[in-house]
């Protein structure tokens, strides 16, 4: 790949990775919500002890506020992820080669590895990687 092709490839790949980056953020925040739920449950059922505790005490109301804030962030990022996914689909839907569409969708939307895509479609991993590179390069014709 020459320098121009490489820059184009990187730019297109960055665009396509937007959805998976957003999904990872949402998953991290959803894990945080589970942890907050656990802390809220334990805050309700904790016993009072005369043993001293270190640090700043976190109240039940603080935990509820954190949970609400985190849920709002999840909702915001989920809507943003939907928008990004729609943008990616609008680009993919204009590609001529259905194999390119399938490979990019499985990789960037469904989060499958090249090996998993090869198993699912029935091509070799090497062929999937070739299709992947061709497909990422080809979206530049549409986006420019």
N, C-alpha and C positions, 0 to 999 in steps of 0.2 A: 504494500500500500504506500502510495506517495503521501507527502505531508498534507496535501489538500484533502485527499480521501480520508486520511486518518483524523483530521480535524472534523470533517463532516460526520464520520462515524461516531466520534466521541460526543458531538453535539446531539445527534439523533438518539444515541444510547442514553444520554442524560435525560432527554425528554421522555423517553420510554420508561426509564427507571422511576419517574416521578410517582407513579401509583404504588409501586412496591415500597418505596421509602415511606410514603404516607401510611401504608398498611402496617409497617413495622412500628411507627409511632403510635398508632391506634392500639396495636397489640400491647405495647409497653404500658400505655395508660389504662387499658382494660385490666392488666395484671395489677396495676396500682389500685384500681377500684376494688378488686378482690381482696387485696391486703387491707384496704380501708374498711371494707365490710367486716373482715375478720377482727380488726381492732375495735370497731363499733360493737360487735357482738361481745367481745371480751370486756369492753368497758361497761356493758350492761350487767355482766355476770361476775365481775371481779369482786373479790372480798376485800374488806378494809383491814389493813394491818397497821400495827404500831411501828413497823420497821421503816426507817428513813429511806427515802428514794432520792436519787440524784437527778439533776437536770431540771428543765422547766416542765411542769406538769401540762399535759395536753388534756383539755376538757372534751367532754362528749360533743359539745357544740362546735368546738374546733374541728373535730373529726367529721362531723356532718357537713360543715362548711367546705372542708377540703374535698369531701366526696362530691358535693354539688359542683364545685369548681372543676374537678377532674371530669365529671360527667359532661359538663358544658364543653370542655376541650375535646372530649371524644366525639360529641355531636358535631362540633364545628369541623374537626378533621375528617369525620366520616362524610360530611357533605362536600368538603374540598376534594376528598379522594374520589367521590362519585363524579365530580366535574372533571378531574384529571383522567379518570377511566373513560368518560365519554369522549374527551379530546383524543385519547389514544385510539379508541374505536373509530372515530371519524377519520383518522389517518389510515388505519388498517383497512377500513372498508373501501378505500380508494385504490388499494394495491391490486395489480393485475393477477399476480400469481397466488392462488389459494394456499399453496404450501407455505409461502412466506407469511401469509396472514395467520395460518394455524400455528406455525413455529413461534412467531412473535407473541401471539395471544397466550399460548401455553407458557412461554417463558416469562413475559412481563406482567401478565394479568393473573395467571394461575400460579405462578411462582415455581414451575417445574424446572429441573436442571436439564441440560442438554441430553444427558444419559436417559433420564426419565421420558423426555420427549421422544427420543429414538425408540425406546421400548414401546411407547404408546402408539406411535405412528408406524413403526415397523421398518425404519431406515437405520443405517448405521449412525453412530454418534458423529463420526467425521462428516457424513452427509448433512446431518442436522446443523452442525457448526457452519458448514458452507452455506446452507440456506439462511441461517441466522445472519451471517455477515452480509450476504446479498440483500436480505430484507431490510436490515438496519440502514444500509446504504441507499436503498431504493426509496425510503420515505422522504429523502431530501428533495426528490423531484416534486413531491407534493407540497412540502412545507415551505419551500422557497418562493 
